[in-house]
Amino acid sequence: MKKAIVAILLICAGSTTILAQENTPRYTASSQHYQVVSHVSQNHADTTSDALEALFRFYNSYFHFDPSILDTKMQVRVFSSNDAYVAYASELIDPPQDEYVYLHYTDPARSQLIGWYEDSEDNQTAFSHQAFIQFLRAFVPNPPLWMREGFAVYFEQSHYDIEFDSVSYKENLAWLSTLKNALAADELDVISPEQLVVMNTETASQQIEDFYPRAWAMISFLMHSPVREYNRILWDAISRLEASRTTEENSRIISEKVFRWVEPATFREDFHFYLQTRRTFRDLVQEGVDLYAENKYGMAEQLFVRALNLQDSNYIPYYYLGLINYTRGNYTLADFYFNTALDLGAEKAVALYA
């Protein structure tokens, strides 16, 4: 995934392309805002089109762009195998990237999201990430880098639910531990907030390991801070975006007209405090285990439920929720939790005994 981000940061908007020969069957689906070409199946083309429209609605619930200004449908092409994808992508970028990548050109009709399909969590994450970048750049070709990549990471755990034809949002805290470790080591401001909001492509690509998590953290902070003035900064920043500006111009305008209202030292202090107080899945589980050991079952239960809201594929919260409900005499519910823990890989001897 990180390699794809580097590629996107470095793609030149005016690059010349030579399209590879297509040797596999193609299936098409056209929706209100997308033109999808699938080399998987017609059902895949239709489902991908539906997923993209749902993601479009979800993304735009934050940005409130006017869809009527789009002159052309966004182009998407998905291959059935990595080999087929690489054969096509190698004519467009060097080297070809894994999973999905969005290629942006000055001519919107040439811009396209390309990738290859695999039924995996990583593949869905890459799809959501790059689909957001395509969405944003369709309206604002050159948004600030921190906003583009920060929101892309913020949204990348949001996946399409085919049953309800809607997007299921899950908060992405994948970078939280990295940032909390940097904060503990007094290294968080290796890229300060003031530097981040005006960072250009060249500088970001040189500091990609630091830029990527901090871009996400800026979005998360401005989105979830209990201080309403910080929430206002994000919405004001979005409203200041202009399609006719360069990345540097959009970044500078937002820095000068929006962030000028906050005092840098206070902003950094509140930003650091926000990251310190956010809990990862591991934090919540460990605190829950400690509280369970102290017989504080109600408090432990709340933490395990919160942990499952972040990650529902780990057996530990289910196992402890089983123990808590067994202690309360809720045997049917306890049985459900224990069996779920077993299905997710809990040690059989321990779970079956429980």
Steps between C-alpha positions, in 0.01 A plus 500: 500500500779740589666448160180604330492820702855581395402446137203731530715769657744482212270463198527792260166637385608529139664159453468327163350151509508202269210267563579131517318249283204338672498123477226424752122534476361832619168580661365851541265680735399863478348690791426863574860595576714201393592294197631162613690247291544165673707206377347283774129460417188698420381456856830644623464799266148567626593456867807721463287771341249478787782509756655809341169685498450415868852620578432816298194574716695423815799719411278784387308497828820659635601722207163614356629548146253574221492181285352690206835666429657169392533503123597135461456173685788373708681209337573175689666183369543181703696194389444141606863429592812681611684389184237655272501817706880528492505445122259793460640725773862465387407706193377781725725511808844369586509284698142364506345514847310242703122482528359839389636835388332817377665666199418868465542701180412853401233354272233349731395253229846339515520475879422154631497276803663167414559186702445130530235313692564269792253410774709631789490774762815664362351514151182665628704746702710599197183537292334732754820702539555561130129549426500793740798659327323461167184655646679800651714575196200482269375816672828656615789379282766639733389490865750541786703183539417455871129518427513261205706229667370560852137450398595204280644321804214619721247338264690191390334262748156604370370219280194446286215295650329336204198391706406857595659674199685732735844558649589355837734744674768373736746738658855434387753515785778309326749784547406594857760281672773635271409858586467433872848346496633805314334725755653305789842533335446874445515445122145585398593847375758373255228636271318776687133577429606830339737316266247227424226729366731655237707191417557441130535177306879495492542555874226251590654229281835554673337465844231249411539292820428810709259679267248218455401441867504873580268581213251245639546637853424855388169390346412286801578783742308766311209261453472365854642766728249606768607859433254630241743761371722219371206327332421833333855518360443184297169611352640846425801339333273290277290804408816686394598241238502624142521278193699759305787523750821302522574282803736766633237772458224302672740413784617858543147646498385255766810562710463878481122535514394208721784391728597859576223509762671242724807561714765244389624406847146445633405304189800267539428451870136408434602281206746308718244460778246364253742229383603415858141439604389299196502126570605230259342155483788366707460776760130425544551124525782529755301741717198270473705198610637696797153611605365145465776378732381760752141368468388830343288320244285791385795724422688212337199418283482858369864489397468163326197625305693812398789279392267297278378820338858555387583141410250214504728224371700436819377232740620655829211748558246228419664260743490749786146607419414131528661484843319815615160373388561157650574668832169686473309185419431601139589153372350526151686823430817359654472196272474730197812692599703185573405340170582822313838504671554140388409587142758780508785280622478488878683209662250215494582353839458831679188613313327161521569477871354848547 
